[in-house]
Amino acid sequence: MADTSYNSKNYTAQGGSSWVVGPGGELVVQGALRGLTSGKDYFVNSTGGSNASDGLSWAAPKATLAQAYALAVSGDRIFLAPSHAETVTTAGGITLATAGVSIYGVGSGATRPTFTFSSSTAASMVVTGA
């Protein structure tokens, strides 16, 4: 069970980015995460994303992890929106073969991103770029 005995704590970084650590330990980041790596940030949202979007902001996210991952190179970060959901139906339905790409799920509890593997025994996610 999460510790809810303290109030939220707010932090602001130089440059305007801020983050909040909530009572249950949830981390909410507002603004850009700069300085972690020199790479790009890509955003994914299954309910508001599109193949045509560039994926470079929450306002124009990609629809699937595979779409964002296809653009990513070592040092890039991919953020999955709260409640993002994907179903993997084929062997290697998602293949992660580029080393150095970080993937972050945003949300907590029931709003964490989810991946469901279909009833096909071949449905899989392949990770070779660790």
C-alpha positions as CSV (number, residue, x, y, z in Angstrom):
1,M,0.0,0.0,0.0
2,A,1.3,3.5,-0.9
3,D,2.3,5.9,1.8
4,T,-0.2,8.7,1.8
5,S,0.8,10.3,5.1
6,Y,2.6,13.3,3.5
7,N,1.5,16.1,1.2
8,S,2.6,16.5,-2.4
9,K,6.1,18.0,-2.9
10,N,6.7,20.4,-5.8
11,Y,10.1,21.0,-7.4
12,T,11.1,23.5,-10.1
13,A,14.2,23.1,-12.2
14,Q,16.2,25.9,-13.8
15,G,14.7,26.4,-17.2
16,G,11.1,26.1,-16.0
17,S,10.5,22.3,-16.0
18,S,8.8,21.2,-12.8
19,W,7.8,17.9,-11.2
20,V,5.4,16.9,-8.4
21,V,5.9,13.9,-6.1
22,G,2.4,12.9,-5.0
23,P,1.3,11.4,-1.7
24,G,1.5,7.8,-3.1
25,G,4.9,8.4,-4.6
26,E,3.6,9.2,-8.1
27,L,5.9,11.4,-10.2
28,V,4.3,14.0,-12.4
29,V,6.7,15.9,-14.7
30,Q,5.6,19.2,-16.3
31,G,7.7,20.6,-19.1
32,A,10.6,19.0,-20.8
33,L,13.1,16.5,-19.3
34,R,16.3,18.1,-20.5
35,G,19.8,17.1,-19.5
36,L,19.1,13.4,-19.1
37,T,20.5,12.7,-22.6
38,S,21.1,14.6,-25.7
39,G,18.3,12.6,-27.5
40,K,14.8,13.5,-28.6
41,D,11.6,12.9,-26.7
42,Y,8.8,11.0,-28.5
43,F,5.2,10.7,-27.2
44,V,2.7,7.9,-27.7
45,N,-1.0,7.9,-27.0
46,S,-3.4,5.2,-28.3
47,T,-6.5,7.4,-28.0
48,G,-5.2,10.6,-29.5
49,G,-2.2,9.5,-31.6
50,S,-1.8,9.2,-35.3
51,N,0.5,7.6,-37.9
52,A,0.8,11.1,-39.5
53,S,1.9,12.9,-36.3
54,D,5.6,13.5,-35.8
55,G,5.4,12.2,-32.2
56,L,7.5,15.1,-30.8
57,S,4.9,16.4,-28.3
58,W,1.8,15.3,-26.3
59,A,-0.2,17.5,-28.8
60,A,1.0,15.4,-31.8
61,P,1.7,11.9,-30.4
62,K,2.3,8.6,-32.3
63,A,-0.5,6.0,-31.9
64,T,1.8,3.0,-31.1
65,L,5.1,2.3,-29.5
66,A,6.3,0.7,-32.7
67,Q,5.7,3.9,-34.6
68,A,7.7,6.0,-32.1
69,Y,10.4,3.3,-31.8
70,A,10.9,3.3,-35.6
71,L,12.1,6.9,-35.3
72,A,14.2,6.6,-32.2
73,V,18.0,6.3,-32.0
74,S,20.3,5.7,-29.1
75,G,19.8,8.4,-26.4
76,D,16.1,9.1,-27.3
77,R,13.2,8.7,-24.9
78,I,9.7,7.5,-25.5
79,F,6.8,8.4,-23.2
80,L,3.6,6.3,-23.2
81,A,0.5,8.3,-22.1
82,P,-1.6,7.4,-19.1
83,S,-4.1,4.7,-20.1
84,H,-2.2,4.0,-23.4
85,A,-3.3,0.5,-24.5
86,E,-2.0,-1.7,-27.3
87,T,-2.8,-5.3,-28.3
88,V,0.0,-7.4,-29.8
89,T,-1.3,-10.0,-32.2
90,T,1.7,-11.3,-34.1
91,A,5.1,-12.8,-33.5
92,G,7.5,-9.8,-33.0
93,G,4.5,-7.5,-33.1
94,I,6.7,-5.1,-31.3
95,T,10.4,-5.4,-31.9
96,L,12.8,-3.3,-29.8
97,A,16.2,-3.7,-31.4
98,T,18.0,-0.3,-30.9
99,A,20.2,-0.1,-27.8
100,G,20.0,3.1,-25.7
101,V,16.3,4.0,-26.3
102,S,14.4,4.5,-23.0
103,I,10.7,3.9,-22.7
104,Y,8.7,5.4,-19.9
105,G,5.1,4.6,-19.0
106,V,3.2,7.6,-17.5
107,G,0.4,7.0,-15.1
108,S,-0.3,5.1,-12.0
109,G,-2.6,2.3,-10.9
110,A,-5.4,1.8,-13.4
111,T,-4.0,4.5,-15.7
112,R,-0.6,2.8,-16.3
113,P,0.0,2.0,-20.0
114,T,-0.9,-1.6,-20.8
115,F,0.1,-4.2,-23.5
116,T,-2.2,-7.1,-24.1
117,F,-1.1,-10.2,-26.0
118,S,-3.8,-11.8,-28.1
119,S,-4.9,-15.4,-27.7
120,S,-2.4,-16.3,-30.5
121,T,0.5,-18.3,-29.0
122,A,2.8,-16.5,-31.5
123,A,2.0,-13.0,-30.2
124,S,5.2,-11.6,-28.8
125,M,7.4,-8.5,-28.1
126,V,11.1,-9.0,-29.0
127,V,13.8,-7.1,-27.2
128,T,17.3,-7.4,-28.7
129,G,18.6,-3.9,-28.2
130,A,19.3,-4.0,-24.5
